[in-house]
Amino acid sequence: MSGAVVHRLDSGTGLAGWIHRHPFASFYAVALAFSISLWCYLVVMEVMAPNLYGPGVGVFARFQANMAGLQTSAPLLMQHRDSIIVYLTLYAMLPLAAPFFFFPFAPTASALIVTGLGRGAAVVRALLGAYLPVRGDVGWRQALRLYGLLALVLVSLAASSMLYDALFHGGQRLPHMAKTWGLADLQLFTLGWALALFTNQGGLLEELGWRGYAWPVLVRKLGRPLPAALLLGVAWALWHLPREIVPILSGQVGPLGLLLDQARFVTMCVGMTLVAVVFVNLSGGSVWPAILIHGFFNFHALGFATGNNGVRGVGTLEPALMWAGAGLLTLLLAGRDLGWQRRLQIHGGDGRSDPSNLWAPPPPAR
């Protein structure tokens, strides 16, 4: 795949042809099917076997009990409870919960499935290449500067959250933040943030789908990076919506509460997407910047967590405002282009050698 990699295939007919014509819709439909199926599976298990592990102890209650036990027996590991290591351990303890591995993995699994069916194994390998730390003509000095800048951005976001709380809330949340982020213990701090940035199940398992596959598809479909980023952020947020099945059915959340929660969550996802796609573009299309930002996104939110509704955490408005501000600042600094032209320059000057051309080919020249 050296040189120009713009890959044009006849749209054809059948499933492969439909994927060619609708690369984002096919990807999103499969990812959403995973999400809906898994939450329906949980509802069915809770209805059919509510006492499977004892009176009133179904699969979800047993899973939560195992997590609490793991918190006691392995506090270092649980410093970041959303690590893929934690969840694989919990799935080994409770195999009936193991299908939920495919919730965070669904976007990546979907991208690999539709790419394989629509384009073939060679293009799947090109997509997997997005796990390299940089792609294209990005030297190691540029890479160090890029990831150094990313680290500075994340540290600044965490510090600004604490400063905001100290100035406007009298530091009421600072003890919770210090405990959650391990700020009073070097070992907890180092391990917690390492697990969050590199093993967060959302970041590590989702990002090949969202910012690896779907991002260039939407940019080339819409022709403009900013609308593509806004659409991707909203789509990413709404993909989580089936997880509300459980709290809605159990009465833990009502229509107004759901609407407010989703508005907050959509705002967070759009803001984070604006930040993430700029760093992805500057890396030449690597998903590692997005993985790191996604891991920070989830770990940072735990510092504002106030409880749980069923399977999801409940937080405050501040993270949404923070990510909205980060997104707007990114837009001001990077422009509406969001670093896309830089990505084209990295790949042959005009993007002709960008591997994403293999699954998201540019429109035909007019």
N, C-alpha and C positions, 0 to 999 in steps of 0.2 A: 504493500500500500504506500509506496514512496511516491513523491511528487504529487500531482493533482489527484485528489481522491473524491472529486465530485462523482457520485455514483447514481447514474440514471438507469432505471429499469422501467420496462413497459408496465404500466399500471395493471394490465391484465384483468382477469376476472376472479371470482371466488374470494376466499378469505384474504389471501395475500394482496389481491388487488384492492380490496376494501381498506386494508391497513395502509397501503400506499397512498390512497386518496384521503384517508382520515387518520393520520399518525397520532395526533393528540387524542382524538375521541376514542380510538381503539385502546390506547394506553389507559386513559382515565376510566373507561368502562370496566376493564379487567381489574384495575386497582380498586375501584368502588365495589365490584362484585366480591372481591376478597373481604373487604371491610364489612359489607352487609352480611355476608354468609357467616363470618366469625361471630358477630354479635348476636345473630339469630341462633347460632349454635349455643351460645351461653344462655340465652333465654330458654331454649328448649331443655338444656341440662338442668336449669334451675326449676323448671316446671315439672319435668319428668322425675327428677331425682333430688328433691329438696332436702332429703334426710340421708343422703348417700353416705356421709361420714359421721352420722350421729343426728340426734334430734335438732332440726333447724340448721344443719350444717351441710350445705351443698358444695359444689365445686368452687364457687367464688369465695364462700366463707372459709373453706379449707385453704384456699390459695392465700387469702389475707392472713390467716393464722400462721401459715408457713413463713410468710414474709416477716411477721412480727417475731417469730422464733429465730429467724435468720438475723434479725436486727440485734437480738440478745447474744446469739452465739458467734456472730461474725460482724462486729460493729465496724471494723475497718473496711470490709467489703461493702457494707451497706452505707458507707459515707456518701456514695452516689447510688441510690437505690434503683435508678433507671438504667444501670449498666447492663449490657447484654450478658455479662458474666453472671450477674445476679439472676436474671430471668432464665437463663439456661439452667442454672442451679435449681430454681424453683420448678421449672418444667420437668427436670429429672425427678424431683420429689413428688410431683403430681402430674403424671403423663396425660391425664384428661384435659389439662390446661395447655398442653404443648401446642395444639393448633394455633394458639394465639401468637406464636412466633411469627406467623404469617400476617399479623396485622402491621407491625412496622416494616416488615419485609415486602409487603404487598406492592408498593410503588416500584421497587427495584425488580421484583419478580415479574411484574407486569411489563416493564420496559424490556426485560430479557425475553419474555414470551413473545410479545408483538414484534420485536426486532428479529428474533429467530424465525418466526412464521412468515414475516413479510420480507425479510432481507437475507437471511441465511447466517451460517455460523461465522463467516469472516467478519460480518458487520457486528455480531454479538461480541467478538473478540475486540473489535475497535471500540465498542461502547465500554467494555470492561477496562480498557486502557485509561479511562477517565479516573481510575484509582491511582494513577501515577501522580506525584506531587505537583508536577507541571507538565504541560504539553506544548509542542511546537518550539519555536525559537525563543525560549526563555532560559537564560544562563543561570548558573548557580548563584551568582551575586544578585541578580534580579530576584531570584526565588527567595533568598535570605531576606532581602529588603521587603518583599511582599509579605512573607509570613511574619516578619518582625513588625510591620505596620499592622497586620491583623491582630497580633498579640497586644499591641498598644491600644487598638480600638476596643478589644474585649476588656482589658484592664480598666480603661477609661469608663466603659459602660457600667462595670461593677462598682467602681469608685464613686461614680456620679449617683448611683442608686443609694449608696450609704450616705453620701453627702446630703442628698435630697431628704432622706428620712431624718437625719440629724437636724436639718434646718427647719423643716416644716412639720415634723411629727415628734419633735423632742427626743428622737432616738429610740422610740418605742419598739421598733422592729429590729434594731441593731443586735440585741442578744440572739434573736432567732436567726438572723443572717449569719452571725458569727458561728453559731452552732451548725447551721446547714452547710455553710461553705468552709468550715474548719479553720476559721481565722485565728483561733486561739491555740492551735496545735499544729506544728509544722508537718508532722506525719499525716494528720487528717487532711490538712490543706493540700499537700502535694498529691496524696493518693486520690482524694475526692475530685480535684480538678483534672488529674490525669485520666481517671475513669470517665469523667463527664465529657471531656473533649475528644477522647479517642475511642471510647467503648459505649457511649450513649446509644441505646438501641434505635432511637429515632434518627439520629445523625448518621450512624454507621450503616443502617439498613435501608433508610429511605432515600438518601440523597442521590444515588445513581439514577433513580427514577425521576425525581423532581428537577434537580439542577443539572443532572448529566444528560438525560434523554429529553425531557419535556421542554427545558428552557430553550435550546436552539431550535426545536420544532416550532415553538410559538413565535419566536423572533422572526423566523423565516416565513411563517404563515401570515403573521400580521404586518410584517415589514418594518416595524418600529419596536425598539427594545422596551420603552416605558410601558405602553399598553400590554406588551407581552408579560412584563414583570408583574403588573397589577393583576392581570388575569391569572397568572400562575399562583400568586399569593392567595387570591380568593379561592381558587380551585383546591389548593393544598389545604386550606382551612376547612372547606366544606367536605373534603374527603373524610375528615374526622367525625362528621355529623352522625353516622350510624352508631357511634359509641354512646350516644344519648338515648338509645333504645332502652337500656337498662334503667337509668335513673328516671326516665319518663314513666315507664311501666310501673316502677316501684313508688312513684309519687314523690321522689326526692327533689324533682325540679318541675316547675310549672311553665306554661307558655311564655309568660313575661320574663321569668328568670332565664329560660333558655335563650330568648331573643337577646337579652342583655349580655349573657355569657358569650354568645356567638359573635355579637358585634365587637366585643373586647378581643376575642380570639382572632377574628378576621383582621382587625387592626394590627395585632401583633405579627401575624403571619405575613401580611403585606409589607410591613416595615422591615421585617427580617429578610424577606425575599429581596428587597431593593439593595440591602447591604450585601447579601450573599452573592447575588449574580454579578456584582461589580468585581468582587474578588475572584470569582470563578472565571470571569472574562480575562482579568489581568493575569491569571495563571495559565491561560491558553485553553481552558476547558476542563481543568482538574476539578473533581468534586471535593477534594480535601478541604479547601477553604469553607465550603458549605457544610461539611461534616463537623468541622470545628465550631463554626458559628451555631449550628443546630444544637450541638451538645451544650454550648454555653447558654443558648436560648432556654433549654429545658432546665438546666441546673440553676440558672439565675432565677427562673420563675419559682423554684422551690423556696427561695428566700422570702417570697411574698405569699406563700401558700397559707391559707386560713382553714383548710379542711378538705374533705372529699365529698363528692356526690357520686355514689356508686363507684365507677371505675376511673373517674377523672378527678383531678385536683381542682380546687376552687381557690382563686387568688383575688387580688385587688386590682384596681384600675391602673395603678402606677406602671406595671410592665407594659401595658398597651400604650400608654402615653410615651414611655421611654422609647419603645421601638418605633412608634410613629415619628418621634423627633429624630431618631437615628436614620430612619428612611428618608425624611425630608432633607437632613443635612447631607446625606449621601447623594441625593438628587442634585442639591446645590453644587456640591464639589465635583461630581462626576458628569453632570449634565444629563439630559434626556437620553443620551446615547448609552449611558451606564457601562462604559468601557467596551462596548461591542466593537468599535472601530479598532481599538487596540488589539482585540482578539483577532481581527482580520489581518492586522499587520504582523502579528506573531506567526500566522499561518500563511506565509507566502506573499504577504503584502496586501492581498485582496481576499484572503480566506480560502483560497483554492485548495490548500492542503489540510484544512481543518477536518479531523476525522468525523466530526458530527455531520459532515456533508453526506456520509454514507447512510444515515438514517433520517436526516432532515435536509434533503437536497434543496439548494436555492431554487427559486422559481426560474423558469426558462428565460433566457435573455430576450428582450424585445427588440 
